[in-house]
Amino acid sequence: MSLDLSDVTLTYPDGDTRLKALDRVSLTVPDGSVTAVVGPSGSGKSSLLAVAATLITPDSGTVTVDGTRTTGMSRRETAALRRQRIGIVFQQPSLLPSLTAAEQLQVMAGIDGRSPARARSRALTLLDAVGLAGQAHRRPHQLSGGQRQRVNIARALMNEPTVLLVDEPTSALDHTRGAAVLDLLTRLTHQQGTATLLVTHDRAYLTAVDRVVEVHDGRLGAPAADTAR
Ligand SMILES: Nc1ncnc2c1ncn2[C@@H]1O[C@H](COP(=O)(O)OP(=O)(O)OP(=O)(O)O)[C@@H](O)[C@H]1O
């Protein structure tokens, strides 16, 4: 399994006490499948994603990425793990204004030392996979919101991650585009074999994903709320 969280508890300082954002959360995301975590505002979704991304170290519990236990790793080690193994799709596409769609992807590969020709080739393949083959030369201001989100998704897949983490991918999109982005994420997950974890407060588009789990007050829902599809 590419992503496994076991008995994870996370607290934040809250005045004189601490606020429990995640309370003994255990979750396994199988390869080639999408797990969606839904829950109301403040329930712990972003915290869960940040822990899975190794951006925050939990107070206790373990996070295992692609068979590697991240507990006890140095910041340098987790940074390398993120670069090589984890793709992250943020809520708002953070594209660089001066770069074309293809270049947004190529920059990622450059960081990892891939040759420019191979980087270009993979970038074009991925843009094709997200339905933007004809838009590779366009800059962000020449793309729609849905197209920018698709570039964002393609960019997260550039370094062939085993784990894909997705934060509220549909929040800036209307219903049709939101549903299309979810369908696309699910299709790419099945194609590329990634273990995909996405968080959202919006259940409207979740028919395509493989599994939905609920989080409330930092706790994952009872198995009855864990809807296997
Ligand atoms: N850096 C922080 N310091 C202190 N408390 C925090 C911090 N980040 C989040 N929290 C608290 O932890 C709890 C979980 O927050 P989190 O952001 O994970 O929820 P969420 O489900 O992602 O919410 P939303 O849907 O509104 O983004 C909330 O009570 C929040 O106020």
The ligand as an SDF file (V2000), in Angstrom:
LIG
                    3D

 31 33  0  0  0  0  0  0  0  0999 V2000
   -2.1450   26.1130   12.6970 N   0  0  0  0  0  0  0  0  0  0  0  0
   -3.1820   25.8880   13.5110 C   0  0  0  0  0  0  0  0  0  0  0  0
   -3.1270   26.2850   14.8080 N   0  0  0  0  0  0  0  0  0  0  0  0
   -4.1480   26.0480   15.6470 C   0  0  0  0  0  0  0  0  0  0  0  0
   -5.2940   25.4320   15.3050 N   0  0  0  0  0  0  0  0  0  0  0  0
   -5.4160   25.0360   14.0180 C   0  0  0  0  0  0  0  0  0  0  0  0
   -4.3790   25.2450   13.0670 C   0  0  0  0  0  0  0  0  0  0  0  0
   -4.7860   24.7380   11.8690 N   0  0  0  0  0  0  0  0  0  0  0  0
   -6.0200   24.2350   12.0780 C   0  0  0  0  0  0  0  0  0  0  0  0
   -6.4080   24.4040   13.3610 N   0  0  0  0  0  0  0  0  0  0  0  0
   -7.6660   23.9260   13.9810 C   0  0  0  0  0  0  0  0  0  0  0  0
   -7.6960   22.5060   13.8110 O   0  0  0  0  0  0  0  0  0  0  0  0
   -9.0150   22.0630   13.4690 C   0  0  0  0  0  0  0  0  0  0  0  0
   -8.9710   21.3370   12.1280 C   0  0  0  0  0  0  0  0  0  0  0  0
   -8.6260   22.2950   11.1110 O   0  0  0  0  0  0  0  0  0  0  0  0
   -8.4700   21.8900    9.5660 P   0  0  0  0  0  0  0  0  0  0  0  0
   -7.9520   23.0940    8.8610 O   0  0  0  0  0  0  0  0  0  0  0  0
   -7.7040   20.6470    9.4780 O   0  0  0  0  0  0  0  0  0  0  0  0
  -10.0030   21.6270    9.1790 O   0  0  0  0  0  0  0  0  0  0  0  0
  -10.6910   21.4900    7.7350 P   0  0  0  0  0  0  0  0  0  0  0  0
  -11.6590   20.3610    7.8580 O   0  0  0  0  0  0  0  0  0  0  0  0
   -9.6520   21.4110    6.6890 O   0  0  0  0  0  0  0  0  0  0  0  0
  -11.4720   22.8670    7.6130 O   0  0  0  0  0  0  0  0  0  0  0  0
  -11.8850   23.6920    6.2690 P   0  0  0  0  0  0  0  0  0  0  0  0
  -12.8470   22.8220    5.5070 O   0  0  0  0  0  0  0  0  0  0  0  0
  -12.5620   24.9170    6.8480 O   0  0  0  0  0  0  0  0  0  0  0  0
  -10.6190   24.0180    5.5360 O   0  0  0  0  0  0  0  0  0  0  0  0
   -9.8900   23.3240   13.4830 C   0  0  0  0  0  0  0  0  0  0  0  0
  -10.5200   23.4050   14.7450 O   0  0  0  0  0  0  0  0  0  0  0  0
   -8.9130   24.4520   13.2850 C   0  0  0  0  0  0  0  0  0  0  0  0
   -9.3960   25.6310   13.8900 O   0  0  0  0  0  0  0  0  0  0  0  0
  1  2  1  0
  2  3  1  0
  2  7  2  0
  3  4  2  0
  4  5  1  0
  5  6  2  0
  6  7  1  0
  6 10  1  0
  7  8  1  0
  8  9  2  0
  9 10  1  0
 10 11  1  0
 11 12  1  0
 11 30  1  0
 12 13  1  0
 13 14  1  0
 13 28  1  0
 14 15  1  0
 15 16  1  0
 16 17  2  0
 16 18  1  0
 16 19  1  0
 19 20  1  0
 20 21  2  0
 20 22  1  0
 20 23  1  0
 23 24  1  0
 24 25  2  0
 24 26  1  0
 24 27  1  0
 28 29  1  0
 28 30  1  0
 30 31  1  0
M  END
$$$$
